């Protein structure tokens, strides 16, 4: 959610803190809409000792930077940070300075300029090769004030939470920003930080200080303007969609948890809910009752054909029974259409999602599929009647369709109970050798006993 919204929540830690920022302040900043400006000890590939600078979605100690003057000084005598000031960002956890030589291409697609962390010695000597005088000032950024959303602005000073600004790299003239690309596993799938041209997306270059610490500045209550409910609602849904699509599967690494949507109705890849699968662990296995799961899938797949058969039969029925046949089709259609539509609407969107998917994403669809199965069985097994009372009377007599319907219903019920009893130890947890549970691995893709795809 927007930082202004979070600061307005009752009990939020963001409400009371240093409102203004000076040289020496320690800050946690949001960059673009992807998360926090972040760094850690890991390096970029290539052996040039460039420390990774990334976008990270969660608040932690590696998101904290100290604001220094262009000469690396701190202190209240240098004044508060405002529009046009030059700043240097020093990473609290590692001591590295935010740096760019304006030439190194980004580590993903080369379209942008890389931003990384350099040691003070490397910065003083210009480059990693330490060529004297080359690249001086590449750690300096110029503050460019953009917008103030607070209730009592004070000129163009940079205020915590309420001021939106940009950081312009002094030597290249480009702006600190995000490329909306994700690093591969060597970058922990975190977002890429680059230098952007002035014409590129302003949202990707926008900086907001979310948290500020400075012993010399008193903490006061921050009062951002209250944003509208509709705006927050739309923003939250946009961010959820963006975050979902960012959870992409790693195709270079086998993962026994993931599965494609096309496999869910057939339950081809159930998933282990434990990291360890030895006899001492309580083992949970995410698997449905195969009997009713597969029957419900069959009902969903054959439902359009079932309706078509009923309709054709009603149209081609003799004149004397056509009205009754059409009434039967209408009754079946109106009582089941919402169930099949619910199954489809909950299931189909996963095919256009780019995010990683799991079997449990099918559960809302499975709910509708099970109800549709019950409705289809009911309409197949119970004799056609206009009212429920007439249907009950026909079942109580010697009508052959009545006892056949009850027989089919009893058989399905027996199979469902048997499937539940057989697989319930895996659902409720099993703390013995898993091989004691015989005859449970019905498909080769189920990894109940052994994970045949694990190459470890």
C-alpha positions in Angstrom: 0.0 0.0 0.0 1.1 3.6 -0.4 3.3 4.8 2.4 0.8 7.6 3.2 -1.9 5.1 3.7 0.3 3.0 6.0 1.3 6.0 8.1 -2.4 6.8 8.6 -3.2 3.4 10.1 -3.8 3.4 13.9 -0.7 2.3 15.8 1.6 2.5 12.7 5.3 2.9 13.6 5.5 5.4 10.7 3.4 8.0 12.5 6.1 9.2 15.0 9.5 9.8 13.6 11.9 12.5 12.3 9.9 14.6 9.8 12.8 16.4 8.2 16.0 14.9 6.9 19.6 16.2 7.3 23.1 15.1 6.4 23.7 12.2 8.8 20.1 10.9 8.8 19.6 7.2 8.3 16.7 6.5 5.9 14.7 3.7 4.4 13.6 4.6 1.0 11.0 3.3 -1.5 12.1 3.5 -5.1 9.5 3.3 -7.8 6.5 1.1 -6.9 8.4 -2.2 -6.5 9.9 -1.9 -3.0 12.9 -0.6 -1.0 16.3 0.5 -2.2 18.4 -2.4 -0.9 21.9 -3.8 -1.0 23.7 -6.8 0.5 27.2 -8.4 0.5 26.6 -10.5 -2.6 28.4 -9.3 -5.8 27.4 -9.1 -9.5 28.8 -11.8 -11.7 32.0 -10.8 -13.5 34.6 -10.6 -10.7 34.8 -6.8 -10.5 33.8 -6.6 -6.8 30.6 -4.7 -7.6 28.1 -5.1 -4.7 24.5 -5.8 -5.7 22.0 -3.0 -5.3 18.5 -4.2 -5.7 14.8 -3.6 -5.0 13.5 -5.7 -2.1 9.9 -5.9 -1.1 10.3 -6.3 2.7 11.6 -4.0 5.3 14.9 -5.1 6.9 18.3 -3.7 7.9 19.8 -4.0 4.4 17.4 -1.3 3.3 18.9 1.5 5.4 21.2 4.2 4.0 22.9 7.2 5.5 22.7 10.6 3.8 26.2 12.2 3.4 27.4 15.5 1.8 29.3 15.3 -1.5 32.5 15.2 0.5 31.2 12.4 2.8 30.5 14.7 5.8 27.6 14.5 8.3 26.2 17.0 10.8 23.4 19.4 11.4 25.7 22.3 10.4 25.3 21.2 6.8 21.5 21.9 7.0 18.4 19.9 6.0 18.2 18.1 2.7 16.2 20.1 0.1 15.8 20.5 -3.6 19.1 20.9 -5.5 21.3 19.5 -2.7 24.0 16.9 -3.5 24.0 13.7 -1.5 26.0 10.5 -1.2 24.2 7.3 0.0 26.2 5.0 2.2 24.8 1.6 2.9 24.6 1.1 6.6 25.2 -2.7 6.8 28.2 -2.8 4.5 29.6 0.7 4.3 29.5 0.7 0.5 28.5 3.9 -1.4 25.8 3.9 -4.1 27.7 4.3 -7.3 27.6 4.3 -11.1 30.2 5.0 -13.6 27.6 5.8 -16.2 28.9 3.2 -18.6 28.5 -0.3 -17.1 25.4 -1.9 -18.8 22.7 -3.4 -16.6 23.2 -7.0 -15.6 20.0 -8.2 -17.3 19.3 -6.7 -20.8 21.9 -4.0 -21.2 19.3 -1.3 -22.0 20.1 0.7 -18.8 23.1 1.7 -16.8 24.1 -0.4 -13.8 24.0 1.0 -10.3 26.1 -0.8 -7.7 27.9 -0.5 -4.4 31.6 0.6 -4.3 34.0 0.8 -1.4 35.2 4.2 -0.3 38.7 3.4 -1.6 37.4 2.4 -5.0 35.3 5.6 -5.2 38.3 7.8 -4.2 40.4 6.1 -7.0 37.7 6.5 -9.6 37.1 2.9 -10.8 37.8 -0.7 -9.9 41.0 -0.4 -11.9 41.9 2.5 -9.7 43.0 4.8 -12.5 43.8 8.1 -11.0 41.3 10.8 -11.5 38.9 8.9 -13.7 35.2 8.9 -12.7 35.4 11.2 -9.7 31.9 12.1 -8.4 30.2 9.0 -9.6 28.8 8.5 -6.1 27.1 11.9 -6.0 23.4 12.3 -6.6 21.4 15.6 -6.9 18.0 15.8 -5.1 15.2 16.9 -7.4 12.0 17.8 -5.5 8.8 16.6 -7.2 5.7 16.8 -5.0 4.6 17.4 -1.4 1.5 15.7 0.0 1.8 16.8 3.6 -0.6 19.1 5.3 2.0 21.7 6.3 4.8 21.8 3.7 7.9 23.8 4.4 9.4 25.0 1.1 11.1 22.3 -0.9 12.7 20.4 2.0 12.6 16.6 1.8 10.1 15.5 4.4 9.6 11.9 5.5 6.7 10.1 3.9 5.0 13.1 2.3 7.7 14.3 -0.1 8.2 12.7 -3.5 11.5 13.4 -5.2 14.1 12.0 -7.6 17.8 11.3 -7.3 19.7 12.5 -10.4 23.2 11.1 -11.0 25.4 14.2 -11.2 27.9 13.0 -13.8 25.5 11.3 -16.2 22.4 13.4 -15.7 20.3 10.2 -15.5 18.0 9.3 -12.6 18.1 6.5 -10.1 15.2 4.1 -10.9 13.9 0.6 -11.4 13.8 -1.3 -14.7 10.9 -3.6 -13.6 13.2 -6.6 -14.3 14.1 -9.3 -11.9 17.5 -10.7 -11.3 17.9 -14.5 -11.7 18.9 -16.8 -8.8 22.3 -15.1 -8.3 20.4 -11.9 -7.5 17.9 -13.7 -5.3 15.1 -12.8 -7.8 15.1 -9.2 -6.5 14.4 -6.1 -8.6 17.1 -4.4 -10.7 18.2 -0.8 -9.9 19.5 1.3 -12.8 19.9 4.8 -14.1 17.0 6.0 -16.3 16.7 8.8 -18.8 14.5 11.8 -17.9 11.9 10.7 -20.5 11.4 7.3 -19.0 8.5 6.4 -16.6 8.4 9.0 -13.8 6.8 6.4 -11.4 9.9 4.2 -11.8 12.2 7.2 -10.8 10.1 8.4 -7.8 11.7 8.2 -4.3 9.9 8.5 -1.0 11.6 8.3 2.4 9.5 5.9 4.5 11.5 5.8 7.7 14.1 8.3 9.1 16.3 8.2 12.1 18.5 11.1 13.4 19.4 11.7 17.0 19.6 15.4 16.3 16.1 15.8 14.9 13.1 15.5 17.3 10.5 12.9 16.4 7.0 14.3 15.7 3.7 13.1 14.3 3.5 12.9 10.6 0.2 13.9 9.1 -0.2 13.0 5.4 -3.3 13.9 3.5 -5.9 11.2 3.7 -6.2 9.4 0.4 -9.6 8.2 -1.0 -10.8 4.7 -0.4 -11.4 4.1 -4.1 -7.8 5.2 -5.0 -6.4 2.9 -2.3 -8.6 0.0 -3.5 -7.6 0.3 -7.1 -3.9 0.7 -6.2 -4.0 -2.3 -3.9 -5.5 -4.5 -6.6 -3.0 -3.3 -9.1 -0.1 -4.1 -6.8 -1.5 -7.5 -6.0 -1.8 -8.3 -9.7 1.8 -7.0 -10.3 3.1 -9.0 -7.3 1.4 -12.2 -8.4 2.8 -11.9 -11.9 6.3 -11.3 -10.4 6.3 -14.7 -8.7 7.6 -16.5 -11.8 8.8 -20.1 -11.7 12.5 -20.9 -12.0 12.6 -23.2 -15.0 16.3 -24.0 -14.4 15.5 -25.6 -11.1 13.3 -28.5 -10.3 10.6 -27.7 -7.7 8.3 -30.5 -6.5 5.8 -28.0 -5.3 4.9 -26.3 -8.6 2.4 -27.5 -11.1 0.7 -26.1 -14.3 -3.0 -25.3 -14.3 -3.7 -27.9 -17.0 -2.7 -30.7 -14.5 -5.0 -29.6 -11.6 -8.3 -31.2 -12.6 -6.5 -34.5 -13.1 -4.5 -34.1 -9.9 -1.3 -35.2 -11.6 1.1 -33.3 -9.3 0.0 -33.3 -5.6 2.5 -31.6 -3.4 4.5 -32.4 -0.2 3.9 -29.9 2.5 7.1 -30.7 4.3 10.7 -29.9 3.6 11.8 -33.2 5.0 10.1 -36.6 4.3 11.8 -39.0 6.7 10.1 -41.3 9.2 10.5 -39.0 12.2 8.7 -36.1 10.6 5.0 -35.5 10.6 4.3 -35.7 6.8 1.5 -33.8 5.2 0.6 -34.3 1.5 -1.7 -32.0 -0.4 -3.9 -34.4 -2.2 -7.6 -34.6 -2.8 -9.9 -37.6 -2.7 -9.0 -39.0 -6.1 -12.5 -40.6 -6.6 -14.6 -37.5 -6.3 -11.8 -35.3 -7.7 -11.7 -37.2 -11.0 -15.5 -37.7 -11.1 -16.0 -33.9 -10.7 -13.5 -33.2 -13.5 -15.4 -35.6 -15.7 -18.7 -33.8 -14.8 -17.2 -30.4 -15.7 -15.7 -31.6 -19.0 -18.8 -33.5 -20.2 -21.3 -30.9 -18.9 -21.6 -29.0 -22.2 -22.1 -32.3 -24.1 -24.7 -33.4 -21.4 -26.7 -30.2 -22.0 -26.5 -30.5 -25.7 -27.8 -34.1 -25.6 -30.7 -33.0 -23.3 -31.6 -30.1 -25.6 -31.5 -32.2 -28.8 -33.6 -34.9 -27.1 -36.1 -32.3 -26.1 -36.3 -30.7 -29.5 -36.7 -34.1 -31.3 -39.1 -35.5 -28.7 -42.6 -36.5 -29.8 -45.2 -33.7 -29.6 -46.9 -35.3 -26.7 -43.8 -35.2 -24.5 -41.9 -32.3 -26.0 -43.1 -29.8 -23.4 -42.1 -32.1 -20.5 -38.7 -32.8 -22.1 -38.0 -29.1 -22.7 -39.1 -28.3 -19.1 -36.6 -31.0 -17.9 -33.8 -29.4 -19.9 -34.7 -25.9 -18.5 -34.7 -27.3 -15.0 -31.3 -29.0 -15.4 -29.8 -25.9 -17.1 -31.0 -23.3 -14.6 -29.9 -25.4 -11.6 -26.4 -26.2 -12.9 -25.2 -23.3 -15.1 -24.0 -21.2 -12.2 -21.9 -24.2 -10.9 -20.2 -24.8 -14.2 -19.6 -21.1 -14.8 -18.2 -20.7 -11.3 -15.8 -23.6 -11.9 -14.7 -22.1 -15.2 -14.3 -18.5 -13.9 -12.2 -19.6 -11.0 -10.0 -21.9 -13.1 -9.5 -20.2 -16.5 -7.6 -17.0 -15.3 -4.7 -19.1 -14.1 -3.8 -19.9 -17.7 -3.0 -16.2 -18.4 -1.1 -15.7 -15.2 2.7 -15.5 -15.4 3.2 -16.4 -11.7 4.2 -19.7 -10.2 1.2 -21.9 -9.5 0.3 -24.7 -7.2 -2.3 -27.4 -6.8 -4.2 -25.5 -4.0 -4.9 -22.7 -6.4 -7.5 -25.1 -7.9 -9.5 -25.5 -4.6 -12.0 -22.7 -5.3 -12.7 -24.3 -8.7 -12.9 -27.7 -7.1 -15.6 -26.5 -4.8 -17.9 -25.7 -7.8 -16.8 -28.9 -9.6 -18.0 -31.0 -6.6 -21.3 -29.2 -6.4 -21.7 -29.7 -10.2 -21.0 -33.4 -9.8 -23.7 -33.7 -7.2 -26.2 -31.8 -9.3 -25.5 -33.9 -12.4 -25.7 -37.2 -10.5 -29.0 -36.1 -9.0 -30.5 -35.2 -12.4 -29.2 -38.5 -13.9 -30.4 -40.7 -11.1 -33.7 -39.2 -10.1 -36.8 -39.7 -12.3 -38.0 -36.7 -14.2 -40.9 -34.9 -12.4 -42.1 -31.4 -12.2 -42.0 -31.1 -8.5 -39.9 -32.4 -5.6 -43.0 -34.0 -4.1 -43.8 -36.0 -7.2 -40.1 -37.0 -7.4 -40.2 -38.3 -3.8 -43.4 -40.2 -4.5 -41.9 -41.9 -7.5 -38.9 -42.9 -5.4 -41.0 -44.5 -2.7 -42.8 -46.9 -5.0 -41.6 -49.7 -7.2 -40.4 -47.4 -10.0 -37.3 -49.1 -11.5 -35.6 -45.8 -12.1 -35.9 -45.0 -8.4 -34.0 -48.0 -7.1 -31.4 -47.7 -9.9 -30.8 -44.1 -8.9 -30.4 -45.1 -5.3 -28.0 -47.8 -6.2 -25.8 -45.5 -8.3 -25.9 -42.9 -5.5 -24.9 -45.5 -2.9 -22.1 -46.8 -5.0 -20.6 -43.3 -5.5 -21.0 -42.6 -1.8 -19.2 -45.8 -0.9 -16.3 -45.0 -3.3 -16.0 -41.5 -1.8 -15.8 -42.8 1.7 -13.3 -45.4 0.7 -11.1 -42.8 -1.0 -11.3 -40.5 2.1 -10.3 -43.3 4.5 -7.4 -44.4 2.2 -5.8 -41.0 1.9 -6.8 -39.3 5.2 -3.4 -40.2 6.9 -1.7 -38.1 4.3 -4.1 -35.2 4.9 -4.1 -35.2 8.7 -0.4 -36.0 9.1 1.6 -39.3 9.2 4.6 -39.8 11.6 5.9 -43.1 10.5 7.7 -44.6 7.6 5.7 -43.5 4.6 6.1 -46.9 3.0 3.8 -48.3 5.6 1.0 -46.7 3.7 0.6 -49.2 0.9 -1.2 -48.8 -2.4 -1.5 -45.0 -2.3 0.7 -44.0 -5.2 -1.8 -44.4 -8.0 0.1 -42.3 -10.6 3.8 -42.3 -11.3 3.9 -38.5 -10.9 2.8 -38.7 -7.3 5.8 -38.4 -5.0 4.3 -40.0 -1.9 7.1 -42.5 -1.5 10.0 -41.3 -3.6 10.4 -38.1 -5.7 11.5 -39.6 -9.0 12.2 -36.1 -10.5 14.5 -34.9 -7.7 18.1 -35.0 -9.0 19.7 -34.3 -5.6 
